Amino acid sequence: MDEFQNLKSYKKLQELAKKNIDLTSEKISTQRISEFISQNCGFKFFYGLEKIDKEILNNLFELASDAKALDKMDAMQGGEVINYIEGHESDNRMVLHTALRDCFKDRRKEKNAIEASNLAYKEIEKLKKFIDRIDREGKFTDLIQIGIGGSILGPHAMNQALNVYRKKNRNVHFVSNVDPDDLVQTLRNVDLSKTLVVSVSKSGTTLETITNEEFIKKELHKKGLDPKEHLIAVTAKGSPMDNNNNYLEVFYIWDFVGGRFSPTSMVGGAALSFACGTDVYMKLLEGAHDMDKNALLKDMKNNLPLLAALLGIWNRNFLKYPSIAIIPYSSALFYFCYQIQQYDMESNGKSIDRKAKRVTFETGPVVFANIGTDAQHSFFQFLHQGTDITPIEFIGFKNSQYNEDITFKETTSQQKLLSNLFGQAIALAKGKKSKNPNKNFEGNRPSSILLADKLTPYALGALMSYYEHKAAFQGFIWGINSFDQEGVQLGKVLADQMMNLFAHKKENFPLGEAFLKECGML
Amino acid sequence: MDEFQNLKSYKKLQELAKKNIDLTSEKISTQRISEFISQNCGFKFFYGLEKIDKEILNNLFELASDAKALDKMDAMQGGEVINYIEGHESDNRMVLHTALRDCFKDRRKEKNAIEASNLAYKEIEKLKKFIDRIDREGKFTDLIQIGIGGSILGPHAMNQALNVYRKKNRNVHFVSNVDPDDLVQTLRNVDLSKTLVVSVSKSGTTLETITNEEFIKKELHKKGLDPKEHLIAVTAKGSPMDNNNNYLEVFYIWDFVGGRFSPTSMVGGAALSFACGTDVYMKLLEGAHDMDKNALLKDMKNNLPLLAALLGIWNRNFLKYPSIAIIPYSSALFYFCYQIQQYDMESNGKSIDRKAKRVTFETGPVVFANIGTDAQHSFFQFLHQGTDITPIEFIGFKNSQYNEDITFKETTSQQKLLSNLFGQAIALAKGKKSKNPNKNFEGNRPSSILLADKLTPYALGALMSYYEHKAAFQGFIWGINSFDQEGVQLGKVLADQMMNLFAHKKENFPLGEAFLKECGML
């Protein structure tokens, strides 16, 4: 038995799962909606349509206590080494993305945490000066960020989400894939002479990024432009990219910030500040910081990321749902869907616990996401009438960003949007009986709703931190290490072997050879 | 017992599932790669890394025969009424999206099919004239398509996938969501005086689309422009939108084409032809048509959509995997991922069979998708080392679209891209033992690879038809109706009730009221 399954509250929760809370019943009343609400950082969290009751909720809080989830969050934010596997070679690092935004009130007191946040703040100051200079010189209208995974998803998501704050004549583009078409197409849309290029790779050796950087350098040279006047690096001190001779500016990141947790660093800060100004970036950091503090709250009911983590564990390990869907009712969060997916699936798609034992329970689920109402017209058929049940996390905002709207048939578009969000959540829970079996809705499909006033920089920062900490809390409770990603290594090794085949180098890789031969490529 | 489970081959396949084919074994050899290849329409399909052997494959073909899958495909393409549920009110329609492209050689002979393809071809001719006129007049540089679900996903995907064919000074934009920010942001990027607006709604009453159309009309009026000179409708004959007084042109669609199956009609043809010309559109139709013919092929091994459908059923019903991931290694297919998800989850996320009986087996799985290599850096950790197994469908192309590339470290970017595709498939199957449990890869995770020379209009058309027919074949074998979407209705009804609350109309909807009150919105 694994530690998670040995927690005192685990057995009790297994028993409670047999209760089978029925969301279609009369008991799912208006009173229940009001009872299961929590709030913090400008968000209101509704979970009255989850398959829980007070007893279950209290036992989930017990589970968090038994697993010392809050202590572990505190240790993380305090700079303890928590990215490790016992008794085996592992990253063996601190996990201090919270230090990236610990520059407001109530700063951490621990030496490691202070050092980290001082380092981070130094980069913020460097960035402010850099952006001031760029603004003053007025040379650049466009910025292309190259990077992949954590170096691009979050930054892309942030820029899309806050596009309403973008300055006139400032455009940002993101190129991630080693697919040459990705970059070529972007290059057609910019005037390179007016374009900054932010190249992001912690190691300074990421295949996709280095290749795309070389590609852009070639294009700059072709146009008689000096790459050094256009390129910015975001990388670790001492990496091959840490070289002021090659870059207009070098910003640092550190090994205590994992890729997917890095967008609040210069990884995301540089492009966002170029587009929207450093004030917007600072507001985003403030939102993230406040949610970091919220994640330490001992009043578990109003500790939003912890509460969300516990409901996720309830659905995954006790009700046995293998997937979750995340549906933000805001087009601005389209790319953020990918960021949430990464936070969760890269952090918790693991089979080994901290003691290097193969777990015998389910860890991170499949996470799929898309914005509403679009998703209603693609996969909601499955959510309502499929043979499997997928719990849903809805996200919404009371007000639109642009504050331009139309009243049509007595409601605004924003009201129609929210009507759909609430309507879907209620429909999934309550269902509807019909004599026509094909028009019958079994209901009893759980969901939660996270709602804020408006998608501001502050709200986005808080939302990013919320999903970071939700994943972290689940890892703490499952006893796994949510902060490494060893699972991506083997694919890289075999891709390298394939490249050797393409380059006609000696390589013992018969399966790879077979594919290339069958494709007529060898 | 349901029909599917009564098929003669079902029991045998249940037995065969116990074989537990081990992909990590030595038996997974180069010979096996060559043995399990099928091809058609310019695609090569590799399935040697699926958990099958010859016996299993033969029994899957038996399953298709037992279920009369090919006869049903033929009936569909011949215009029989197959969108129905026995003994209950249902759509009761033909399913003739194949008629939309039945304008090449070997046309269907059946009366219904001929009538349908004649109707479709009339619209194609109308479109050709219309585009000629637009080209001649040279007034329009931009096109905004408004629609949602089937009226936008496919068209958006087609235009992104074929962006390389786009004419200079022709831009297309897609607005779907009722979220007002979605449209407002798009309007900031166009000069309305040079913009065509294609409004797509079969019923002419789709909430999101009508609202956005009203919004655009208001903006046109503001700028002193006449909506009639800018708007095009794509709708059903007789719908509220079928009115030449309000539109520059009205194109027709019909009830024998479901929303998600409509992008090869004017729903997708208008925007694609505006951007890339009608030749590109016709090539796409030809690819789709050839794959339609392929779906009728009695040699099941080379009937690609049928083969893919059978492998999917093997994974879903016999190996019990609850989800699949689809990973095209081409940035141009980013939006197409959503289209594939819709084909599958909206078609087969059903619980009722054709005889209106609740099924007791699993139907359509969760489908999630993203392009490679990007997905490698987000959710591949889960695919390699998660506790659940998700089978994968890889898609790739030997050549890039723009044919601009860089050789870096002895390989081109396109070669790097393909190296990753093959490397991942092999890594997932074979795994790799390590003494460090955290660096251990259990492997034995199945996948298939669909490969073509290049993403051309023809290849895209074939790919669209492939996924349409894959979903249809699975529905035929499961005995469900893949062509309706009753599951989206209840959400609409409750959203309407919520709108009534917002509009302060009398409405008995206490749960909805509770949410709005708690949000301070009532």
Interface residues (C-beta under 8 A of the other chain):
Chain A: I28 S29 T30 I33 S34 I37 K44 F46 I85 H88 E89 S90 I148 G149 G150 I152 L153 N163 V164 S176 N177 V178 D179 P180 D181 D182 L183 V184 Q185 L207 E208 I210 T211 N212 E214 F215 K218 G259 P322 S323 Y329 S330 S331 A332 Y338 Q341 Q342 M345 E346 S347 N348 G349 K350 S351 I352 A356 K357 R358 V359 F361 E362 T363 G364 P365 V366 V367 F368 N370 I371 G372 T373 D374 Q376 H377 S378 F379 F380 Q381 F382 L383 H384 Q385 G386 T387 D388 T390 K398 S400 Q401 Y402 E404 D405 I406 F408 K409 E410 T411 T412 S413 Q414 Q415 K416 L417 L418 S419 N420 F422 G423 Q424 I426 A427 L428 K430 G431 K432 N436 P437 N438 K439 N440 F441 E442 I449 L451 N481 D484 Q485 E486 G487 V488 Q489 L490 G491 K492 V493 L494 A495 D496 Q497 M498 M499 L501 F502 A503 K505 P510 L511 G512 E513 A514 F515 L516 E518 C519 M521
Chain B: I28 S29 T30 I33 S34 I37 K44 F46 I85 H88 E89 S90 I148 G149 G150 I152 L153 N163 V164 S176 N177 V178 D179 P180 D181 D182 V184 Q185 L207 E208 I210 T211 N212 E214 F215 K218 G259 R260 P322 S323 Y329 S330 S331 A332 Y338 Q341 Q342 M345 E346 S347 N348 G349 K350 S351 I352 A356 K357 R358 V359 F361 E362 T363 G364 P365 V366 V367 F368 N370 I371 G372 T373 D374 Q376 H377 S378 F379 F380 Q381 F382 L383 H384 Q385 G386 T387 D388 T390 K398 S400 Q401 Y402 E404 D405 I406 F408 K409 E410 T411 T412 S413 Q414 Q415 K416 L417 L418 S419 N420 F422 G423 Q424 I426 A427 L428 K430 G431 K432 N436 P437 N438 K439 N440 F441 E442 I449 L451 N481 D484 Q485 E486 G487 V488 Q489 L490 G491 K492 V493 L494 A495 D496 Q497 M498 M499 L501 F502 A503 K505 P510 L511 G512 E513 A514 F515 L516 E518 C519 M521
